[in-house]
Amino acid sequence: MDLDSIYAAHPLRAATILQRLERDGQALSTVTELQLAIDLETELTDQNHSGGVESVRELAHAAGVTPSSVVLDVGCGLGGSARVLAAEFGCHVIGIERDAARCNDARQLTALVGLDHLVTIRHQDALAGDIMVGDVDVLWGQGAWIHFDSPGDFLARWIPALRRGGHVAAGDAFLMREAAAGEEEALVAGLESSWAAHLTPLDEWGRELERQGCRIIYKRDVTGRAIHDFKRLMSVCSRWPQGIVSTAEKRSWQRAVAAFDRGLVGSFQIVAVRLAV
């Protein structure tokens, strides 16, 4: 599947999140970011990445985000991470999103919770157009950079936006070992198709970061939590309104759990620092 098709049918979007709030009796005039981001009943939230709000907090602390930080979220999607960062850390966040519908959703949700003075969403292809140079404290990505087929090309384009001493903060899935011929190869290929992703070894990202003058200073294995999250979606989606989740989306969750369980794919948080020289 291509990324446009996946997002066109994705269960997490502004309409489904707002419908969930209305079903719960929440007045939209007083809704907060945490009410968009946390839903213990159905998990219909704006956090389209493993770990939800807690993963944003963890990664932000590891990257040293403060109220004075400027964070650049490349591939921000619905803007869920960006809004949590702004709401809880008081920082300014610039989100880059290529999908027009998700960009509009991100802007709508940001305005709804009154964070558009801290969060700016730009409709831009991450591999085209202008970038900020040397103005950013944290280059951020959660569940997004897996869609780029070349870590080297992506980092060569965006590291110049980061000031010296700034941090790269990413949370994503990575290839952990070579798949055996046959069933394992088919599983990895199927997962890449389901996610419109390019599963790349974490070591390759590390090497490319070093080529761009960065060094990994924090690495955390959160695979267990990712497995729990996908199994949780498989359970709670039975309580979603009819038609929200597609067969293809459910299949992607099943493939993810199988790939994690076999040790083919792992979920990690990483932080790298851009060295001064």
C-alpha positions as CSV (number, residue, x, y, z in Angstrom):
1,M,0.0,0.0,0.0
2,D,1.1,3.6,-0.5
3,L,1.1,6.1,2.3
4,D,-1.7,8.2,0.8
5,S,-4.0,5.2,0.7
6,I,-3.2,4.2,4.3
7,Y,-3.9,7.7,5.7
8,A,-7.1,8.1,3.6
9,A,-8.5,5.1,5.5
10,H,-6.7,5.5,8.8
11,P,-8.9,5.1,11.9
12,L,-7.0,7.9,13.8
13,R,-8.1,11.2,12.3
14,A,-9.8,14.4,13.6
15,A,-13.3,13.2,12.8
16,T,-13.1,9.9,14.7
17,I,-11.4,11.6,17.7
18,L,-14.0,14.4,17.9
19,Q,-16.8,11.9,17.5
20,R,-15.3,9.9,20.4
21,L,-15.3,13.0,22.6
22,E,-18.9,13.9,21.7
23,R,-20.0,10.3,22.5
24,D,-18.3,10.7,25.9
25,G,-20.2,13.9,26.5
26,Q,-17.1,16.2,26.3
27,A,-17.9,19.8,25.3
28,L,-15.5,20.6,22.5
29,S,-15.3,24.2,23.7
30,T,-13.3,23.1,26.7
31,V,-11.3,20.1,25.4
32,T,-7.7,19.9,26.3
33,E,-4.7,18.2,24.6
34,L,-4.6,15.4,27.1
35,Q,-8.3,14.6,26.3
36,L,-7.3,14.3,22.7
37,A,-4.3,12.2,23.6
38,I,-5.6,9.8,26.2
39,D,-8.6,7.5,25.8
40,L,-8.4,4.5,28.1
41,E,-11.6,3.0,26.7
42,T,-11.0,2.9,22.9
43,E,-7.6,4.3,22.2
44,L,-9.1,6.7,19.5
45,T,-6.5,9.4,20.1
46,D,-4.2,11.8,18.3
47,Q,-1.1,9.8,19.3
48,N,-0.4,7.8,16.2
49,H,2.7,6.2,17.5
50,S,3.7,3.5,20.0
51,G,3.6,4.4,23.6
52,G,1.2,7.3,23.4
53,V,1.7,10.3,25.6
54,E,4.1,8.6,27.9
55,S,6.5,8.0,25.0
56,V,6.4,11.7,24.1
57,R,7.3,12.6,27.7
58,E,10.1,10.1,27.9
59,L,11.7,11.1,24.6
60,A,11.4,14.8,25.4
61,H,13.1,14.4,28.8
62,A,15.9,12.3,27.2
63,A,16.4,15.1,24.5
64,G,16.4,17.9,27.1
65,V,13.3,19.7,25.9
66,T,12.6,22.9,27.8
67,P,10.3,25.9,27.5
68,S,12.9,27.7,25.5
69,S,13.3,24.8,23.0
70,V,12.3,25.0,19.3
71,V,11.3,21.5,18.2
72,L,11.0,20.5,14.5
73,D,8.7,17.5,14.2
74,V,9.3,16.1,10.7
75,G,6.3,13.9,9.7
76,C,4.1,15.2,12.4
77,G,0.9,13.6,11.2
78,L,-2.1,14.7,13.3
79,G,0.3,16.8,15.4
80,G,-0.3,14.7,18.5
81,S,3.4,14.7,19.7
82,A,3.7,18.4,18.9
83,R,0.8,19.4,21.0
84,V,1.8,17.3,24.0
85,L,5.3,18.8,23.8
86,A,3.8,22.3,23.7
87,A,1.2,21.6,26.4
88,E,3.5,19.9,28.9
89,F,6.9,21.5,28.2
90,G,5.9,24.9,27.0
91,C,8.2,24.8,23.9
92,H,7.6,25.9,20.4
93,V,7.0,23.2,17.8
94,I,7.0,23.3,14.0
95,G,5.4,20.3,12.4
96,I,6.1,19.2,8.9
97,E,3.4,17.1,7.2
98,R,3.1,16.1,3.5
99,D,-0.5,14.7,3.6
100,A,-2.9,17.6,3.1
101,A,-5.8,16.0,5.0
102,R,-3.7,15.2,8.0
103,C,-2.1,18.6,7.9
104,N,-5.6,20.1,8.0
105,D,-6.6,17.8,10.9
106,A,-3.5,18.8,12.8
107,R,-4.3,22.5,12.4
108,Q,-7.9,21.9,13.4
109,L,-7.0,20.0,16.6
110,T,-4.3,22.4,17.5
111,A,-6.7,25.4,17.3
112,L,-9.3,23.4,19.2
113,V,-7.1,23.0,22.2
114,G,-5.7,26.6,22.0
115,L,-2.1,25.7,21.2
116,D,-1.7,27.4,17.9
117,H,0.4,30.1,19.6
118,L,3.0,27.4,20.3
119,V,2.5,24.8,17.5
120,T,2.8,25.6,13.8
121,I,1.9,23.0,11.1
122,R,3.5,23.3,7.7
123,H,2.1,21.5,4.7
124,Q,5.4,20.3,3.1
125,D,7.0,17.2,1.7
126,A,9.9,16.3,4.0
127,L,12.1,15.6,1.0
128,A,11.4,18.8,-0.9
129,G,11.1,22.5,-0.2
130,D,13.0,24.8,2.1
131,I,14.3,23.9,5.5
132,M,15.3,26.0,8.6
133,V,19.1,26.1,8.9
134,G,20.7,26.0,12.4
135,D,17.6,27.3,14.2
136,V,16.3,24.1,15.8
137,D,17.1,22.7,19.2
138,V,15.5,19.3,18.7
139,L,14.8,17.4,15.4
140,W,11.9,15.1,16.3
141,G,10.2,12.1,14.7
142,Q,7.9,9.5,16.2
143,G,6.5,6.7,14.0
144,A,7.3,8.7,10.9
145,W,10.9,8.3,9.7
146,I,10.3,4.6,8.9
147,H,8.6,5.9,5.7
148,F,11.9,7.3,4.3
149,D,13.8,4.7,2.2
150,S,17.2,6.3,2.7
151,P,18.3,7.3,6.3
152,G,21.3,8.9,4.8
153,D,19.4,11.1,2.4
154,F,16.8,12.1,5.1
155,L,19.4,13.0,7.7
156,A,21.7,14.9,5.2
157,R,18.7,17.0,4.4
158,W,17.5,17.8,8.0
159,I,20.5,17.7,10.2
160,P,21.6,21.2,8.9
161,A,18.4,22.5,10.5
162,L,19.7,21.5,13.9
163,R,22.0,23.8,15.9
164,R,25.3,22.5,17.2
165,G,24.7,20.8,20.5
166,G,21.1,20.2,19.5
167,H,19.5,16.8,19.6
168,V,17.9,14.3,17.3
169,A,15.0,12.5,19.0
170,A,13.3,9.5,17.3
171,G,11.0,6.7,18.2
172,D,10.3,4.1,15.6
173,A,10.5,0.5,14.5
174,F,13.8,-0.9,13.2
175,L,14.9,-4.2,11.6
176,M,16.7,-6.3,14.2
177,R,18.0,-9.2,12.1
178,E,18.0,-10.6,8.6
179,A,14.8,-12.5,7.8
180,A,15.1,-16.1,6.9
181,A,14.0,-17.1,3.4
182,G,10.3,-18.0,3.0
183,E,7.9,-17.2,5.8
184,E,10.0,-14.6,7.6
185,E,10.8,-12.7,4.4
186,A,7.2,-12.6,3.5
187,L,6.3,-11.3,7.0
188,V,8.7,-8.4,6.8
189,A,7.7,-7.6,3.2
190,G,4.0,-7.7,4.3
191,L,4.7,-5.4,7.2
192,E,6.6,-2.9,5.0
193,S,3.6,-3.0,2.6
194,S,1.1,-2.5,5.4
195,W,3.0,0.5,6.8
196,A,4.3,1.9,3.5
197,A,7.6,1.5,5.3
198,H,11.3,0.8,4.8
199,L,12.5,-1.3,7.7
200,T,16.1,-0.4,8.3
201,P,18.6,-1.7,10.9
202,L,19.1,0.6,13.9
203,D,22.8,0.3,13.4
204,E,22.4,1.9,9.9
205,W,20.7,4.9,11.4
206,G,23.5,5.1,13.9
207,R,26.2,5.1,11.1
208,E,24.3,7.7,9.1
209,L,23.9,9.9,12.2
210,E,27.7,9.7,12.7
211,R,28.3,10.7,9.1
212,Q,26.2,13.8,9.7
213,G,28.3,14.7,12.8
214,C,26.0,13.3,15.4
215,R,26.5,10.7,18.2
216,I,23.8,8.6,19.8
217,I,23.7,9.3,23.5
218,Y,20.4,7.5,24.5
219,K,18.9,4.3,23.3
220,R,15.9,2.5,24.9
221,D,14.3,-0.7,23.8
222,V,10.5,-0.3,24.0
223,T,9.5,-3.4,22.0
224,G,7.5,-4.9,24.8
225,R,5.4,-1.8,25.0
226,A,4.9,-1.7,21.2
227,I,3.6,-5.3,21.3
228,H,1.2,-4.4,24.1
229,D,-0.1,-1.4,22.2
230,F,-0.8,-3.4,19.0
231,K,-2.5,-6.1,20.9
232,R,-4.5,-3.5,22.7
233,L,-5.7,-2.0,19.4
234,M,-6.7,-5.5,18.2
235,S,-8.9,-5.8,21.4
236,V,-10.5,-2.4,21.7
237,C,-11.3,-1.9,18.0
238,S,-14.3,-4.2,18.5
239,R,-15.8,-1.3,20.4
240,W,-15.2,1.2,17.6
241,P,-18.1,2.5,15.5
242,Q,-18.7,0.4,12.4
243,G,-16.5,1.2,9.4
244,I,-13.7,3.0,11.3
245,V,-11.1,0.3,11.0
246,S,-10.3,-1.5,7.7
247,T,-9.3,-5.1,7.3
248,A,-5.9,-3.9,6.0
249,E,-5.3,-1.9,9.2
250,K,-6.1,-4.9,11.4
251,R,-3.8,-7.0,9.2
252,S,-1.0,-4.5,9.8
253,W,-1.4,-4.9,13.6
254,Q,-1.2,-8.7,13.3
255,R,1.9,-8.5,11.2
256,A,3.6,-6.1,13.6
257,V,3.0,-8.3,16.6
258,A,4.3,-11.4,14.7
259,A,7.4,-9.5,13.6
260,F,8.1,-8.2,17.1
261,D,7.5,-11.6,18.6
262,R,10.0,-13.3,16.3
263,G,12.7,-10.7,17.0
264,L,12.7,-9.5,13.4
265,V,11.6,-6.0,14.3
266,G,12.2,-3.9,17.4
267,S,10.8,-0.6,18.7
268,F,13.4,1.9,20.1
269,Q,13.7,5.4,21.3
270,I,17.0,7.1,20.4
271,V,18.5,10.5,21.0
272,A,21.7,11.8,19.3
273,V,23.6,15.0,19.8
274,R,24.9,17.1,17.0
275,L,28.6,17.6,17.9
276,A,30.1,21.1,18.0
277,V,32.8,20.2,15.5
